[in-house]
Each structure stands twice: as structure tokens, then as C-alpha cells.
Amino acid sequence: MMNLSPRPPTMNNSIVNHQEFAAIIHQKSANFLGRDFVFTAINNFLNRYNRGYFTIIGLPGSGKSAIIAQYINQNNPPENRQVIYYNAELEGKNHAEEFLKYICSQIIATFDQISLPNLPDNATEGSWFLSLLLQQISDNLQPNQKLIIAIDSLNCINSQLQPPGTNIFYLPRYIPQGVYFLLTCRPFLSDNSGLLIEAPVQSLHLEDYPQENKQDIQNYIRRNLTPLPYEGMGEQDLSNSPLLAGEGLGERSILTSNSQKNLTPLTPLPYKGMGEQDLSNSPLLVGEGLGERSIKSWLNTHQINEAEFMTNLTNRSENNFMYVSQILAAITNNFYPQPSQIGTSFPPPLETYYQQHLEKMLGSQYQDFPLAVLRVLSQTTQPISVTDMANFLNTDEYDIEELLENWLEFLQIETISDSTTYKFYHDNFRQWLIKSLF
């Protein structure tokens, strides 16, 4: 049996040899705080099973990408765990061919004495080559060693380029001992997971931990009231820009075609090379290196008690890191001259983020029926059932159900009196829709 041992992480191998991913990992995980309940669940899974898939599921802006980036940092340098990272949300990274090329190349570069040192031409035609590499690694791992492949943003994967019935990214149905996949994604229907797995599987829904999330939000606000020294973000110039701290804050300009009447044109963000990554629970703390005013000075100016501010913002946040970080950033950048504006004005990065939600929900052309359902959902402050929506619109329930299934990642589902009800994942998004569309 060959001696196959993980190489110590260096700038030439493991997660840090891909500059694009290395920058994102650093960006998301610097000054990270909290989320201990997630890391405990991951470690318990790794200790309980000798292989498997662990998935973190959360609504937009809930901090999934920051969690997985912090996990990478916790295991680099590794302690008997070699972690390879991939981000499916970046442009050009959401299809199986690119994923397999990268992951297989990383495995070959990370482990010594692989008997297949080169990537064959057909390595991306299904999971056969990846499975072969994983088996070779498994055969030579020490009992306490693990290989973990971490994939962020499964909801961004384009599976249309794969044959029907295949696993997304051709992820292996069977995995050998010592091999694990750590995944993140937004909510989805269980029948539409895109994965058929015969190995231990566990999912952690961030929504199932409201008190832990609330505590982390409060600690996040508290830290921003007393900022830590700024940890840089490469060569990006953030001096004239609000803090990015959500998902999908890329460089795309906002659609302003005639088919989108009454939409307020939004200015593209000045951040470069960031794609559509998730920056919720962002490394850049509000007030760090921005050269403007602190949160405390704003509170003092308006004679607002810190404890009261923390309570109110925590409640408004609905445990959403994207929202709370953007509000704090907007205060720092003098976007809110008056506290009352927080409930009526939206920071430009937050508007861009919500616009990207809308584009994904409606596509490039805003058709009458989806817009009608959107109007009903946005104009009610309480969860609403499909039956009530159908009655209001005088339409078939099935058509509404089909539409809501496609919008699931942006919705919260609640059972009230044996009736399934729906509302948007965050009330601020609902308010933005009213302002922008209706």
C-alpha cells in the first residue's frame, strides 16, 4: 500500500493556491464571530460517521457562506482534516465541468503519490474519475484522517448542462470511508435536492436555531459599536462605498427595460471582482477603515440609547446578517441623517441585492401572473395560504403552488391551523417590492 499523506497547506497547494477562492475565504471569515452551534453539529457528524454529506440550509443573508469560510480557516493548517473549497456562486463556476476540473486537480495537487497524476480528457464526463480519486485517498488515509470537500451555494448550480437524473455537479452517490462533503444552499423542496446519496446524510436548517441566531446578531451589533482593527480586503477601494455584507452583491447593473415599469434604477456597485458571493456575516465590520462616522457618534447625535438601538435593530433584522450589516454600514456612511429613515429608505447595496432576488424570481420579462402573485404576497404583512391567494386572484391553486415552488428560497413557510402559509423571508424585502413594483 502506498504512503499517501496530506501535504502541509502552503501557498502552492490546498485551498490557497486558487487566488479567487483564497480571497473570498479570507474576506468572509476575517473577524468572524459566533455560529458555534453549527460547528458543533458538523464536528459531531464527522465523529459519528466515517463518511457522509452535511448540508447547511439557510435563507438569503443568513450567513451560510461566512460559516463555511470560517470552517475552512479553522482547519487550515489541518488537524487530520484536509479541506478543499469550491464556490458555485462565482461567475463561470456553477457547472459540473468546471467543478470537476478544479476539485480533481486540487486532490491530485494536495495528496502525494496519487497513481493518476494527470487529469484525463474525459474526467468531467460523470463522477467516475472523482470517485476513483476519492477511493485512492480513502484506501490510504490513516484512521483519524479525513478529506472534506466544501461546496458553497449549491442553489446556484446550473444542472441544465447535465443529463436528467444525474446528481448536481456529478457528486458521487457512494463515497468511501474518510471522505465527506460539506455543502451550503438556500431552502429547497426535498424532492428537488438534485442529489441521490447512499451514505450518511444530515442537514442543519439555520432557521431551527432562532435563539442562537439572535444571540449572534446581538453580538455582531455589539462588536460594531466597539469596532476591532480593520483587516484589509485586498486592493479593493472601499473608501466611497457602503459595506458589502450580503449575498449576491455583484457588479451586475440593474435591469431598466420598458417591461419593468416603476422600478427605480439602481447604481451598480463599485466593488470589483466579487461576483455574486454571499457576504452575510461579513468580515468587514462597520466603521472599520471607512474613514467616516462611528455608530456610537450617530447614536449620541440622535440621543439614542445603545441598548435600545441593539434591541430595535435585532428585532428588525429577523436574524438576517445581510440586513443588519447593511443598516449598520449605511449609518456609518451617513446614509441615514435621521433614525426614522431606517424604516423607509434602503441602502443601495441592499436594493441591488433585492433586485437580484427579483430577477431570479421573474426572469427578464415580468409576466402578469407572477406579478399578480407577487403583489398579493407583498401587500400582506401576515402569512397567507395558497387557497386565499387563489380566491383573491380568482385563479387555480395549482398554478400558484407551482410558482411558489420556484420561489421557495425567498419564502418562509408556516403551518397555521393545518393550513400551509407563505410570506417573504424578510419583511424589508417585502417593503422594497411594494416601493419598487407597486
Buried (B, 14 or more C-beta within 10 A) or exposed (E): EEEBBBBEBEEEBBBBBBEEBBBBBBBBBBBBBBBEBBBEBBEEBBEEBBBBBBBBBBBBBBBBBBBBBBBBBBBBEBEEBBBBBBBBBBEEBBBBBBBBEBBBBBBBBBBEEBEBEEBEEEBBEBBEBBBBBBBBBBEBBEEEBBBBBBBBBBBBBEBEEBEEEBBBBBBBBEBBEBBBBBBBBBBBEEEEBBBEBEBBBBBBEBBEBEEBBBBBBBEBBEBBBEBEEBBBBEEBEBEEBBBBBBBBBBBBEBBEEEEBEEBEEBEEBEBEEBBBBBBBBBBBBBBBBBEBBBBBEBBEEEEBEBEEBBEBBBEBBBBBBBBBBBBBBBBBBEBBEEBEEBEEBBBBBBBBBBBBBBBBBBEEEBEEEBEBBBBBBBEBEEBBBBEBBBEBBEBEBEBBBEBBEEBBBBBBEEEEEEEBBBBBBBBBBBBBBEBBBE
